[in-house]
Amino acid sequence: MSCRFPGAADPGAFWRNLVSAADSVGTAPPGRWEERVGPAPAEPRNPIRHGGFIEGIDEFDARFFGIVRREAEYMDPQQRLLLELSWQALEDAAVPAHSLRATRWGVYVGAGADDFRTQYFASGRLDRFGHMGSSRSLLAGRVSHHLGLRGPSEVVDTGQSSSLYALHRALASLRLGECDAALVAGVNLNLLPDVTDQVQLWGGLSADGRCRAFDERADGYVRAEGGGVVVLKPLEAAVRDGDHVYCVVRGSAANNDGGRTALGVPSPDAQREVIEAAHRAAGVTGASVGYVELHGTGTPVGDPVEAEALGEAIGRRRSRATPLLVGSVKSNIGHLESAAGIAGFIKACLVLHHGQLPPTLHHHRSPAELPLADLNLRVVGADQEERLGTDEVVGVSSFGMGGTNVHVVLAGSPARTDPSGRLGSRTPSERPTTDTVWCLSGRTREAARSLARAFLEHSFPTERYTVSDVAWSLAQRGEGEHRVAVVGGSWDEMRDGLLKIVAGHDLAIPADWLHEGGTERAAWVAVAGTYAAHGDLAKVADRLGTGRRKVPGLPTYPFERDTFHGPTPPHPVAPAPEPAPAAPEEARTRPLLDGWQQAADPSERLWLIRSFLERELLDVLGETGDEHLRVDPDSTFKDLGVDSMSLLELQDRLTAATAVELPESALFDHPTVNDLAAHLNTELEALRG
């Protein structure tokens, strides 16, 4: 799994925030909500300025994903966020991304916000990259394309239940055999103040920006943003592949509130029915449910309906001595709307993983019209530590404004047979300590160092895993251009090695190894050195052998942060002066042609054309703002991230500058800057002598 939620850049930070009862709702960050697509409304008089926000929504590692700057500028930041989160989820699952090409993996995304698309059209800055960059379908399609997946690729919009419904769709697809595994995601970015104004006019928002689920002071929810991705596989396949299992999805169900009193008003009967249907699908009864992660918006209309449905479906079917425990992550991070379901799902996965129930914030006392004791429900508070029973299951609810309800039932990870054949897993103290190598890499040298720094600061679960388990997990990742390796056999040795890597070394070996020697240790040093210098994770994996376990929650790839300011609505300005007449074509093409004509040395002529080609190509790709960026003249246009439309634009520019009529095939027959420059030089020689 992976996530970027308010106050948390990964699942580990998210869990720490939950158990420490952190409130991650705050005011809009600088630069946010300062641009409108329409005039400010007459109402409300006190505009909302708070919400759950994530940092760096204008930042993206475009070069890691082979995307040129111009294309990234016109990409919905939700697409950019999902690319990074999908990669991080695969690394957490220890699934090599390169191994998924042409496989039957599906992508299911719950999403509903069109803020970027609205901004894009209002800006008046249309660009050919904006068509796919602003398309909601590309939220899933972009991930499938980058990873080369052949399974279904689908974006689901059922309002606030979108991402949990995406999970329900993925489960159905797996059971039908449409895909072998799936990435399931939810995303929502809160870019426009206009949308918040609209929700406030409707009456859904809390006046002080606090979500008080099932509390007498509940007056609405607070809007939030973020995204999450989980890797979903059939349990049999996960066990076969040695995957870490956070939880098992026992069953799910979906329905609609159709025919209720008014659009937007939830139905207790429909919510009860979807919970009961999910229990039937999971083969459980209400008595075995230990906790439910609520939809829990904290609205005076929605809370009593949800409580009544839970009381009928579960609470009143349990012993009065053990009321159903409930809670809402919206009290911590706000309402992520289309991504709310995946946020609740990830919280529930972590609850099962850790066996602990974090408190729900801002709950003191339920109102008279919401009799929790009578319904046999109790909100998890901070006054005492709550834990799940060994055999108890967990429910997750998500309800959409259009009436689409989803409920999912989760169970803990089953015991698995370890390599020794015994049920369960040996503790590290029972497993022999062995020498090993940690392989870290990145697109740049600094990325590899940053990853080593993150591992140095990471708190490893040393009571459950060994250094060799970590080595095996790292051997399942991709292999970047810059590599570093740490050799050792204990946690202290690995930590000392990481310190050396951060200090600038590419290979770290314990000092005493050089004196003690031994053929086994010499072999580890050799394979580590080969990896750092030339790569080849396969050799490392072969030497590690079998029987290792995949370690969850390790630091994932440290994406580099370039800033991309997308199109924004224009500010009112004075009418622009009439544009000057366009310069004749001869005047625009003259500098290159004059320089070429005056150059007597053939190599100088070729250099002029190649330099011109590089400048024009960078301009087409939107990369002219980076004065340090250079084009590799021997890399193919495809490897440089140049698509067919960009090639056609480059072709037009070359024709205008040289008067050489280049056919489209010329750019495909001469696929590098050097090849094309040589071809263009030959054509000019024939044309002008």
C-alpha positions as CSV (number, residue, x, y, z in Angstrom):
1,M,0.0,0.0,0.0
2,S,0.9,3.6,-0.3
3,C,-0.8,6.9,0.6
4,R,-0.4,10.6,0.7
5,F,-2.9,12.0,3.2
6,P,-3.1,15.3,5.2
7,G,-0.1,15.2,7.6
8,A,1.2,11.9,6.3
9,A,3.4,11.1,3.2
10,D,3.2,7.3,3.7
11,P,1.3,4.6,5.6
12,G,3.8,4.6,8.5
13,A,3.4,8.3,9.2
14,F,-0.4,7.9,8.7
15,W,-0.5,5.2,11.4
16,R,1.6,7.1,13.8
17,N,-0.7,10.1,13.4
18,L,-3.8,7.9,14.0
19,V,-2.5,6.3,17.2
20,S,-1.2,9.6,18.6
21,A,-4.7,11.2,17.9
22,A,-3.1,13.9,15.6
23,D,-5.5,16.4,14.0
24,S,-4.2,17.0,10.4
25,V,-6.8,19.6,9.4
26,G,-5.6,23.1,9.0
27,T,-5.9,26.2,6.9
28,A,-5.3,26.4,3.1
29,P,-1.6,26.5,2.4
30,P,-0.1,29.6,0.7
31,G,-0.9,29.8,-2.9
32,R,-4.0,27.6,-2.7
33,W,-7.5,28.8,-3.3
34,E,-6.2,32.2,-4.6
35,E,-7.4,31.6,-8.1
36,R,-11.1,31.4,-9.0
37,V,-12.8,30.4,-12.2
38,G,-15.8,32.5,-11.4
39,P,-16.7,35.5,-9.3
40,A,-16.9,35.1,-5.5
41,P,-20.4,34.2,-4.4
42,A,-22.6,36.7,-2.6
43,E,-23.0,34.0,0.1
44,P,-21.6,32.8,2.4
45,R,-20.2,35.9,4.1
46,N,-17.6,33.9,6.0
47,P,-15.8,31.8,3.4
48,I,-14.2,28.5,4.5
49,R,-10.4,28.6,4.6
50,H,-9.7,25.3,6.4
51,G,-9.4,21.7,5.2
52,G,-7.2,18.7,5.0
53,F,-4.3,19.4,2.6
54,I,-1.3,17.6,1.3
55,E,2.0,19.3,0.4
56,G,3.7,19.6,-3.0
57,I,0.7,19.0,-5.3
58,D,2.6,21.1,-8.0
59,E,5.7,18.9,-7.6
60,F,6.4,15.8,-9.7
61,D,9.4,13.6,-10.8
62,A,8.5,13.8,-14.5
63,R,11.9,12.5,-15.7
64,F,11.6,9.3,-13.6
65,F,8.5,8.5,-15.5
66,G,9.9,9.5,-18.9
67,I,7.5,12.5,-19.2
68,V,8.7,15.8,-20.8
69,R,8.1,19.1,-19.0
70,R,5.5,20.4,-21.4
71,E,3.4,17.3,-21.0
72,A,3.7,17.3,-17.2
73,E,2.6,21.0,-17.1
74,Y,-0.6,20.0,-18.7
75,M,-1.3,16.9,-16.6
76,D,-3.9,16.9,-13.9
77,P,-1.8,16.7,-10.7
78,Q,-4.1,13.8,-9.7
79,Q,-2.5,11.8,-12.6
80,R,0.9,12.7,-11.4
81,L,0.1,11.7,-7.8
82,L,-1.3,8.4,-8.9
83,L,1.8,7.5,-10.9
84,E,4.0,8.1,-7.9
85,L,1.7,6.3,-5.4
86,S,1.3,3.3,-7.7
87,W,5.1,2.9,-7.9
88,Q,5.4,3.2,-4.1
89,A,2.6,0.6,-3.6
90,L,4.4,-1.9,-5.8
91,E,7.7,-1.3,-4.0
92,D,5.9,-1.8,-0.6
93,A,4.6,-5.1,-2.0
94,A,8.1,-6.0,-3.3
95,V,6.7,-6.5,-6.8
96,P,9.2,-5.5,-9.5
97,A,7.4,-3.0,-11.8
98,H,9.3,-4.2,-14.8
99,S,8.0,-7.7,-14.3
100,L,4.4,-6.5,-14.9
101,R,4.7,-5.5,-18.5
102,A,2.1,-7.3,-20.7
103,T,0.6,-9.0,-17.6
104,R,-3.1,-9.2,-16.7
105,W,-3.0,-6.6,-13.9
106,G,-5.9,-4.2,-13.6
107,V,-6.1,-0.6,-12.4
108,Y,-9.3,0.7,-10.7
109,V,-9.4,4.3,-9.6
110,G,-12.1,6.1,-7.7
111,A,-12.2,9.8,-8.6
112,G,-14.6,12.6,-9.1
113,A,-12.9,16.0,-8.9
114,D,-12.4,17.9,-12.2
115,D,-10.8,21.0,-10.7
116,F,-7.8,20.9,-13.0
117,R,-9.9,20.4,-16.1
118,T,-12.0,23.4,-15.1
119,Q,-8.9,25.5,-14.5
120,Y,-7.4,24.4,-17.8
121,F,-10.3,25.5,-19.9
122,A,-10.8,28.7,-18.0
123,S,-7.1,29.6,-18.5
124,G,-7.4,30.0,-22.3
125,R,-4.0,28.3,-22.5
126,L,-5.0,25.2,-24.6
127,D,-2.3,22.8,-25.6
128,R,-2.4,19.5,-27.4
129,F,-1.1,17.7,-24.2
130,G,-4.0,19.1,-22.3
131,H,-6.5,16.8,-23.9
132,M,-5.2,13.6,-22.3
133,G,-3.7,15.6,-19.4
134,S,-7.2,16.7,-18.3
135,S,-9.1,13.5,-19.1
136,R,-10.4,11.7,-16.0
137,S,-10.1,8.3,-17.8
138,L,-6.3,8.8,-17.9
139,L,-6.2,8.7,-14.1
140,A,-6.3,4.9,-14.6
141,G,-5.0,4.8,-18.2
142,R,-1.8,6.7,-17.4
143,V,-0.8,4.1,-14.8
144,S,-1.7,1.2,-17.0
145,H,0.3,2.7,-19.9
146,H,3.4,3.4,-17.8
147,L,3.5,-0.1,-16.3
148,G,2.5,-1.8,-19.5
149,L,-0.5,-3.6,-18.0
150,R,-3.0,-5.5,-20.1
151,G,-5.9,-5.9,-17.5
152,P,-8.9,-3.7,-17.2
153,S,-8.3,0.0,-16.6
154,E,-11.2,1.8,-15.1
155,V,-12.1,5.1,-13.4
156,V,-15.2,4.9,-11.1
157,D,-17.3,7.9,-10.0
158,T,-20.0,7.2,-7.5
159,G,-19.5,10.4,-5.5
160,Q,-18.0,10.0,-2.1
161,S,-18.1,6.2,-2.3
162,S,-16.0,6.1,-5.5
163,S,-12.7,4.6,-4.2
164,L,-14.4,1.9,-2.1
165,Y,-16.6,1.1,-5.1
166,A,-13.4,0.8,-7.2
167,L,-12.2,-1.8,-4.7
168,H,-15.6,-3.6,-5.1
169,R,-15.2,-3.5,-8.9
170,A,-11.6,-4.9,-8.6
171,L,-12.8,-7.8,-6.4
172,A,-15.5,-8.7,-8.9
173,S,-12.9,-8.5,-11.8
174,L,-10.5,-10.8,-9.9
175,R,-13.3,-13.4,-9.3
176,L,-14.4,-13.3,-12.9
177,G,-10.9,-13.9,-14.0
178,E,-10.6,-10.6,-15.9
179,C,-7.3,-9.8,-14.2
180,D,-4.8,-11.7,-12.1
181,A,-4.1,-8.8,-9.7
182,A,-5.0,-5.1,-9.4
183,L,-3.9,-1.7,-8.3
184,V,-6.9,-0.1,-6.5
185,A,-6.7,3.7,-5.9
186,G,-8.6,6.7,-4.8
187,V,-7.6,10.3,-5.4
188,N,-9.0,13.8,-4.7
189,L,-7.3,17.2,-5.0
190,N,-9.0,20.3,-3.7
191,L,-7.7,23.0,-6.1
192,L,-10.5,25.5,-6.5
193,P,-12.2,27.6,-3.8
194,D,-15.3,27.7,-6.0
195,V,-16.1,24.1,-5.2
196,T,-15.8,24.6,-1.4
197,D,-18.0,27.7,-1.7
198,Q,-20.6,25.5,-3.5
199,V,-20.6,22.8,-0.8
200,Q,-20.9,25.5,1.9
201,L,-23.9,27.0,0.1
202,W,-25.4,23.5,0.1
203,G,-24.9,23.3,3.9
204,G,-22.6,20.3,4.1
205,L,-19.5,21.9,5.8
206,S,-18.6,22.3,9.4
207,A,-18.3,26.0,10.5
208,D,-15.0,25.4,12.3
209,G,-13.6,22.7,10.0
210,R,-13.9,19.8,12.4
211,C,-15.6,16.5,11.6
212,R,-17.4,15.3,14.7
213,A,-18.8,11.9,13.8
214,F,-21.7,10.7,16.0
215,D,-21.3,13.8,18.3
216,E,-23.9,16.2,19.5
217,R,-21.9,19.1,18.1
218,A,-21.8,17.6,14.6
219,D,-22.5,20.4,12.1
220,G,-20.9,19.0,8.9
221,Y,-17.6,17.8,7.4
222,V,-14.4,19.4,6.3
223,R,-13.1,18.9,2.8
224,A,-9.8,17.2,2.4
225,E,-7.5,15.8,-0.3
226,G,-5.0,13.1,-0.9
227,G,-4.6,9.7,-2.5
228,G,-4.0,6.0,-1.7
229,V,-3.2,2.9,-3.6
230,V,-3.4,-0.8,-2.6
231,V,-2.2,-3.9,-4.3
232,L,-4.9,-6.5,-4.4
233,K,-4.3,-10.2,-5.2
234,P,-6.1,-13.5,-4.7
235,L,-5.0,-14.9,-1.3
236,E,-3.7,-18.1,-2.9
237,A,-1.5,-16.1,-5.2
238,A,-0.2,-13.9,-2.4
239,V,0.8,-16.9,-0.3
240,R,2.3,-18.5,-3.4
241,D,4.4,-15.4,-4.1
242,G,5.5,-15.0,-0.5
243,D,3.8,-11.6,-0.2
244,H,3.2,-9.8,3.0
245,V,-0.6,-9.7,3.6
246,Y,-2.0,-6.7,5.5
247,C,-5.5,-8.1,5.5
248,V,-7.9,-10.4,3.6
249,V,-11.0,-9.0,2.0
250,R,-13.6,-11.5,2.9
251,G,-16.5,-9.9,1.0
252,S,-18.1,-6.7,-0.3
253,A,-21.4,-5.4,-1.5
254,A,-22.9,-2.3,-3.2
255,N,-26.4,-0.9,-3.6
256,N,-28.2,2.4,-4.0
257,D,-30.6,4.5,-1.9
258,G,-33.0,4.9,-4.9
259,G,-36.5,6.1,-4.1
260,R,-35.6,7.8,-0.8
261,T,-37.3,10.9,0.3
262,A,-34.9,13.3,-1.4
263,L,-31.8,13.3,-3.6
264,G,-28.8,13.4,-1.2
265,V,-30.7,12.1,1.8
266,P,-29.4,8.7,2.9
267,S,-31.7,5.6,3.5
268,P,-31.2,3.5,6.7
269,D,-32.8,0.6,5.0
270,A,-30.4,0.6,2.0
271,Q,-27.4,1.0,4.3
272,R,-28.5,-1.9,6.5
273,E,-29.1,-4.0,3.4
274,V,-25.6,-3.4,1.9
275,I,-24.0,-4.3,5.3
276,E,-26.0,-7.5,5.5
277,A,-25.2,-8.3,1.8
278,A,-21.5,-7.8,2.5
279,H,-21.7,-10.2,5.5
280,R,-23.4,-12.9,3.4
281,A,-20.6,-12.5,0.8
282,A,-18.0,-12.8,3.5
283,G,-19.6,-15.7,5.3
284,V,-19.8,-13.8,8.7
285,T,-22.4,-12.6,11.1
286,G,-22.7,-9.3,12.9
287,A,-21.5,-11.0,16.1
288,S,-18.0,-11.6,14.6
289,V,-17.6,-7.9,13.6
290,G,-15.3,-6.2,16.1
291,Y,-15.0,-2.7,14.5
292,V,-16.5,-0.7,11.7
293,E,-14.7,2.2,10.0
294,L,-17.7,4.5,9.5
295,H,-18.5,6.7,6.6
296,G,-18.8,9.1,9.5
297,T,-19.1,12.5,7.9
298,G,-20.4,14.3,11.1
299,T,-23.5,15.7,9.5
300,P,-26.7,16.0,11.5
301,V,-28.6,14.2,8.7
302,G,-26.2,11.4,7.8
303,D,-24.9,10.3,11.3
304,P,-28.3,9.2,12.7
305,V,-29.1,7.2,9.5
306,E,-25.7,5.4,9.5
307,A,-26.0,4.7,13.3
308,E,-29.5,3.2,12.8
309,A,-28.4,1.0,10.0
310,L,-25.4,-0.3,12.0
311,G,-27.5,-0.9,15.0
312,E,-29.9,-3.0,13.1
313,A,-27.3,-4.9,11.0
314,I,-24.7,-5.5,13.8
315,G,-25.1,-3.7,17.1
316,R,-28.4,-5.3,18.3
317,R,-27.2,-8.7,17.1
318,R,-24.3,-8.6,19.5
319,S,-24.0,-9.2,23.2
320,R,-24.8,-6.0,25.2
321,A,-21.5,-6.6,27.1
322,T,-19.5,-6.1,23.9
323,P,-21.0,-3.2,21.9
324,L,-19.8,-2.7,18.4
325,L,-16.8,-0.3,18.3
326,V,-16.9,2.3,15.5
327,G,-14.7,5.2,14.4
328,S,-14.1,7.6,11.6
329,V,-10.8,8.7,10.0
330,K,-12.5,11.8,8.8
331,S,-12.0,13.2,12.3
332,N,-8.3,13.0,11.8
333,I,-7.8,14.1,8.1
334,G,-11.1,15.4,6.9
335,H,-13.4,14.0,4.2
336,L,-11.4,13.0,1.1
337,E,-14.6,12.7,-0.9
338,S,-13.9,10.4,-3.8
339,A,-10.8,9.1,-2.0
340,A,-12.5,8.8,1.4
341,G,-13.2,5.1,0.9
342,I,-9.6,4.2,0.2
343,A,-8.5,6.3,3.3
344,G,-10.9,4.3,5.5
345,F,-9.8,1.0,3.9
346,I,-6.1,1.7,4.5
347,K,-6.8,2.7,8.1
348,A,-8.7,-0.6,8.5
349,C,-5.8,-2.6,7.0
350,L,-3.4,-1.0,9.4
351,V,-5.8,-1.7,12.3
352,L,-5.7,-5.4,11.4
353,H,-2.0,-5.3,10.8
354,H,-1.3,-3.8,14.2
355,G,-4.3,-5.2,16.1
356,Q,-5.0,-1.8,17.7
357,L,-7.9,0.7,17.3
358,P,-6.9,4.4,17.1
359,P,-9.2,6.9,18.8
360,T,-11.8,9.0,16.9
361,L,-11.3,12.7,17.5
362,H,-13.8,15.4,18.5
363,H,-16.3,12.9,20.0
364,H,-17.6,13.6,23.5
365,R,-21.3,12.8,23.6
366,S,-23.9,11.6,21.1
367,P,-27.1,13.6,20.7
368,A,-30.5,12.4,22.0
369,E,-31.7,11.5,18.5
370,L,-28.7,9.2,18.1
371,P,-29.0,6.7,21.1
372,L,-25.7,4.8,20.7
373,A,-26.3,2.7,23.9
374,D,-29.6,1.5,22.6
375,L,-28.1,0.7,19.2
376,N,-25.3,-1.2,21.0
377,L,-22.6,1.0,19.4
378,R,-19.6,2.8,21.0
379,V,-17.2,5.3,19.4
380,V,-13.6,4.4,20.0
381,G,-12.2,7.1,22.3
382,A,-8.8,8.1,23.7
383,D,-9.7,7.2,27.3
384,Q,-8.7,3.6,27.0
385,E,-6.7,1.4,24.6
386,E,-8.9,-0.8,22.4
387,R,-7.7,-3.9,20.7
388,L,-9.3,-6.3,18.2
389,G,-10.1,-9.9,19.2
390,T,-8.1,-12.5,17.3
391,D,-11.0,-13.8,15.3
392,E,-12.9,-10.5,14.9
393,V,-13.4,-9.0,11.4
394,V,-13.6,-5.3,10.5
395,G,-16.1,-3.5,8.3
396,V,-15.6,-0.4,6.2
397,S,-18.4,1.7,4.9
398,S,-18.6,4.4,2.2
399,F,-21.7,6.2,1.0
400,G,-22.0,8.4,-2.1
401,M,-24.2,11.5,-2.3
402,G,-25.9,9.9,-5.4
403,G,-27.0,7.0,-3.2
404,T,-24.3,4.4,-4.0
405,N,-23.5,2.5,-0.8
406,V,-20.5,0.2,-0.4
407,H,-19.5,-2.0,2.5
408,V,-16.4,-4.2,2.7
409,V,-15.6,-6.9,5.3
410,L,-11.9,-7.5,6.2
411,A,-10.1,-10.2,8.2
412,G,-6.5,-10.4,9.5
413,S,-3.7,-12.1,7.6
414,P,-3.8,-15.9,8.0
415,A,-0.9,-17.9,9.5
416,R,1.4,-19.1,6.8
417,T,3.8,-22.0,6.6
418,D,7.4,-20.9,6.7
419,P,10.2,-22.6,4.7
420,S,10.8,-25.1,7.6
421,G,7.3,-26.5,7.0
422,R,6.0,-25.5,10.4
423,L,2.8,-23.4,10.7
424,G,3.6,-19.8,11.6
425,S,6.9,-18.0,11.3
426,R,10.1,-18.3,13.4
427,T,11.2,-15.2,15.2
428,P,14.5,-13.7,14.2
429,S,16.2,-15.2,17.3
430,E,15.3,-18.6,15.9
431,R,16.5,-17.9,12.5
432,P,20.3,-18.0,11.8
433,T,22.0,-14.6,11.1
434,T,23.5,-14.6,7.7
435,D,25.6,-12.1,5.7
436,T,23.8,-10.3,3.0
437,V,23.7,-7.2,0.8
438,W,21.2,-4.3,0.6
439,C,20.9,-2.9,-2.9
440,L,19.7,0.7,-3.3
441,S,19.4,2.6,-6.5
442,G,18.0,5.7,-8.2
443,R,17.7,7.6,-11.4
444,T,20.3,10.0,-10.1
445,R,23.2,9.7,-7.6
446,E,21.4,12.0,-5.2
447,A,18.2,9.8,-5.3
448,A,20.2,6.7,-4.3
449,R,21.8,8.7,-1.5
450,S,18.4,10.0,-0.4
451,L,17.1,6.4,-0.3
452,A,20.0,5.4,1.9
453,R,19.3,8.3,4.2
454,A,15.6,7.2,4.5
455,F,16.7,3.7,5.4
456,L,19.2,5.1,8.0
457,E,16.3,6.9,9.7
458,H,13.8,4.1,9.3
459,S,12.6,2.1,12.4
460,F,12.9,-1.5,11.3
461,P,10.7,-4.2,12.9
462,T,13.7,-6.1,14.1
463,E,11.7,-8.4,16.3
464,R,9.9,-9.9,13.2
465,Y,12.4,-9.6,10.4
466,T,16.1,-10.1,9.7
467,V,18.5,-8.0,7.6
468,S,18.3,-10.8,5.0
469,D,14.5,-10.3,4.7
470,V,15.1,-6.6,4.0
471,A,17.8,-7.6,1.4
472,W,15.3,-9.9,-0.3
473,S,12.6,-7.2,-0.4
474,L,15.1,-4.8,-2.0
475,A,16.1,-7.3,-4.6
476,Q,12.5,-7.3,-5.9
477,R,12.7,-3.6,-6.8
478,G,13.7,-1.9,-10.0
479,E,17.3,-1.2,-10.8
480,G,18.1,2.5,-11.3
481,E,21.0,4.0,-13.3
482,H,22.9,4.9,-10.1
483,R,23.5,2.1,-7.5
484,V,24.9,1.7,-4.0
485,A,25.3,-1.5,-1.9
486,V,25.7,-2.2,1.8
487,V,27.2,-5.5,2.9
488,G,26.8,-6.9,6.4
489,G,25.1,-9.4,8.6
490,S,23.6,-7.5,11.5
491,W,21.5,-4.4,12.0
492,D,24.4,-2.5,13.4
493,E,26.6,-3.4,10.4
494,M,23.9,-2.3,8.0
495,R,23.5,1.0,9.8
496,D,27.2,1.7,9.8
497,G,27.2,0.9,6.0
498,L,24.3,3.3,5.4
499,L,26.2,6.0,7.1
500,K,29.1,5.5,4.7
501,I,26.7,5.6,1.7
502,V,25.2,8.8,2.9
503,A,28.8,10.2,3.3
504,G,29.4,9.5,-0.4
505,H,30.6,5.9,-0.8
506,D,29.0,3.6,-3.4
507,L,30.0,0.4,-1.6
508,A,30.1,-0.1,2.2
509,I,31.8,-3.2,3.8
510,P,32.3,-3.8,7.5
511,A,36.0,-3.1,8.4
512,D,36.6,-6.4,10.1
513,W,35.5,-8.3,6.9
514,L,38.7,-7.2,5.1
515,H,40.8,-8.8,7.9
516,E,38.7,-12.0,8.6
517,G,38.1,-12.8,5.0
518,G,36.6,-16.1,4.1
519,T,35.3,-17.4,0.8
520,E,31.6,-16.7,1.7
521,R,32.2,-13.1,2.7
522,A,34.5,-12.6,-0.3
523,A,31.6,-13.8,-2.5
524,W,29.2,-11.3,-0.9
525,V,31.7,-8.5,-1.5
526,A,32.1,-9.5,-5.1
527,V,28.4,-9.6,-5.9
528,A,27.9,-6.3,-4.1
529,G,30.7,-4.6,-6.0
530,T,29.4,-6.0,-9.3
531,Y,25.9,-4.6,-8.5
532,A,27.2,-1.1,-7.5
533,A,29.4,-0.9,-10.6
534,H,27.4,-2.6,-13.3
535,G,24.0,-3.6,-11.9
536,D,22.4,-7.1,-12.1
537,L,20.0,-7.6,-9.3
538,A,19.4,-11.1,-10.6
539,K,22.8,-12.3,-9.3
540,V,22.1,-10.8,-5.9
541,A,18.7,-12.5,-5.8
542,D,20.2,-15.8,-6.8
543,R,22.8,-15.6,-4.0
544,L,20.1,-14.6,-1.4
545,G,18.3,-17.9,-2.3
546,T,14.8,-18.7,-1.1
547,G,13.0,-18.6,2.2
548,R,13.1,-14.9,2.8
549,R,10.1,-12.9,3.8
550,K,9.0,-9.6,2.2
551,V,9.2,-6.8,4.7
552,P,6.3,-4.2,4.6
553,G,6.6,-0.5,5.2
554,L,10.2,0.0,4.0
555,P,11.1,3.4,2.6
556,T,10.1,3.7,-1.0
557,Y,11.7,5.6,-3.9
558,P,12.5,9.2,-3.0
559,F,11.0,11.0,-6.0
560,E,12.8,14.2,-7.0
561,R,10.7,17.4,-6.8
562,D,10.5,19.5,-9.9
563,T,7.7,22.2,-9.8
564,F,5.0,22.4,-12.5
565,H,2.7,25.3,-12.5
566,G,-0.4,24.3,-14.4
567,P,-2.6,26.7,-16.3
568,T,-4.6,29.0,-14.1
569,P,-7.5,31.4,-14.8
570,P,-6.2,34.7,-16.2
571,H,-6.3,37.9,-14.1
572,P,-8.3,40.8,-15.7
573,V,-5.8,42.9,-17.7
574,A,-6.0,45.8,-20.0
575,P,-6.6,44.9,-23.7
576,A,-3.5,43.8,-25.4
577,P,-2.1,45.9,-28.2
578,E,-2.5,44.7,-31.7
579,P,0.2,42.2,-32.5
580,A,2.9,43.3,-34.9
581,P,2.7,41.8,-38.3
582,A,4.5,38.4,-38.5
583,A,8.0,38.6,-39.9
584,P,8.4,37.2,-43.4
585,E,9.5,33.5,-43.4
586,E,12.8,34.5,-44.9
587,A,13.6,36.7,-42.0
588,R,12.8,34.0,-39.4
589,T,14.9,31.4,-41.2
590,R,17.8,33.6,-42.1
591,P,20.0,33.2,-38.9
592,L,20.4,29.5,-39.3
593,L,20.8,29.6,-43.1
594,D,23.2,32.5,-43.1
595,G,25.4,30.9,-40.5
596,W,25.3,27.6,-42.3
597,Q,26.1,29.3,-45.7
598,Q,29.1,31.2,-44.2
599,A,30.6,28.2,-42.4
600,A,33.3,26.8,-44.7
601,D,34.2,23.8,-42.5
602,P,31.8,20.9,-43.0
603,S,32.0,20.0,-39.3
604,E,31.0,23.5,-38.3
605,R,28.0,23.3,-40.5
606,L,27.0,20.0,-38.9
607,W,27.5,21.5,-35.4
608,L,25.3,24.5,-36.3
609,I,22.4,22.2,-37.4
610,R,22.8,19.9,-34.4
611,S,22.8,22.9,-32.0
612,F,19.7,24.3,-33.7
613,L,18.0,20.9,-33.5
614,E,18.7,20.5,-29.8
615,R,17.3,24.0,-29.0
616,E,14.2,23.5,-31.0
617,L,13.6,20.0,-29.5
618,L,13.9,21.4,-26.0
619,D,11.5,24.1,-26.8
620,V,9.0,21.7,-28.2
621,L,9.2,19.6,-25.0
622,G,8.8,22.7,-22.8
623,E,12.3,22.2,-21.3
624,T,13.9,25.6,-22.3
625,G,13.6,26.9,-18.7
626,D,16.4,24.5,-17.5
627,E,19.7,26.0,-18.6
628,H,21.6,22.9,-17.4
629,L,19.5,20.4,-19.4
630,R,21.1,19.0,-22.5
631,V,19.9,16.6,-25.1
632,D,21.8,13.4,-25.6
633,P,22.4,13.5,-29.4
634,D,22.7,9.7,-29.6
635,S,19.5,8.9,-27.6
636,T,16.4,8.0,-29.7
637,F,13.6,10.5,-29.8
638,K,11.4,7.8,-28.1
639,D,13.9,7.4,-25.2
640,L,13.9,11.2,-24.8
641,G,10.1,11.1,-24.3
642,V,9.2,12.6,-27.7
643,D,5.8,11.5,-28.9
644,S,4.6,11.4,-32.5
645,M,2.8,14.8,-32.3
646,S,5.9,16.4,-30.9
647,L,7.9,15.0,-33.8
648,L,5.4,16.6,-36.3
649,E,5.8,19.9,-34.5
650,L,9.6,19.6,-34.7
651,Q,9.2,18.8,-38.4
652,D,7.2,22.0,-39.1
653,R,9.9,24.0,-37.3
654,L,12.7,22.5,-39.3
655,T,10.9,23.0,-42.6
656,A,10.3,26.7,-41.7
657,A,13.9,27.2,-40.6
658,T,15.7,25.5,-43.5
659,A,13.1,25.4,-46.4
660,V,13.9,21.7,-46.7
661,E,10.7,19.8,-47.2
662,L,11.2,16.9,-44.8
663,P,8.7,14.0,-45.1
664,E,7.3,12.6,-41.9
665,S,9.2,9.4,-42.5
666,A,12.5,11.3,-42.2
667,L,12.1,11.7,-38.4
668,F,11.4,8.0,-38.0
669,D,14.2,6.9,-40.3
670,H,16.7,9.2,-38.5
671,P,15.6,8.7,-34.8
672,T,18.4,10.7,-33.0
673,V,19.6,14.3,-33.1
674,N,22.9,13.2,-34.6
675,D,21.2,11.1,-37.3
676,L,18.7,13.8,-38.2
677,A,21.3,16.6,-38.2
678,A,23.5,14.6,-40.6
679,H,20.4,14.0,-42.8
680,L,19.4,17.6,-42.7
681,N,22.9,18.7,-43.5
682,T,23.0,16.4,-46.6
683,E,19.7,17.8,-47.8
684,L,20.9,21.4,-47.4
685,E,24.1,20.6,-49.3
686,A,22.1,19.3,-52.1
687,L,19.7,22.2,-52.1
688,R,22.1,25.1,-51.5
689,G,25.6,23.8,-52.2
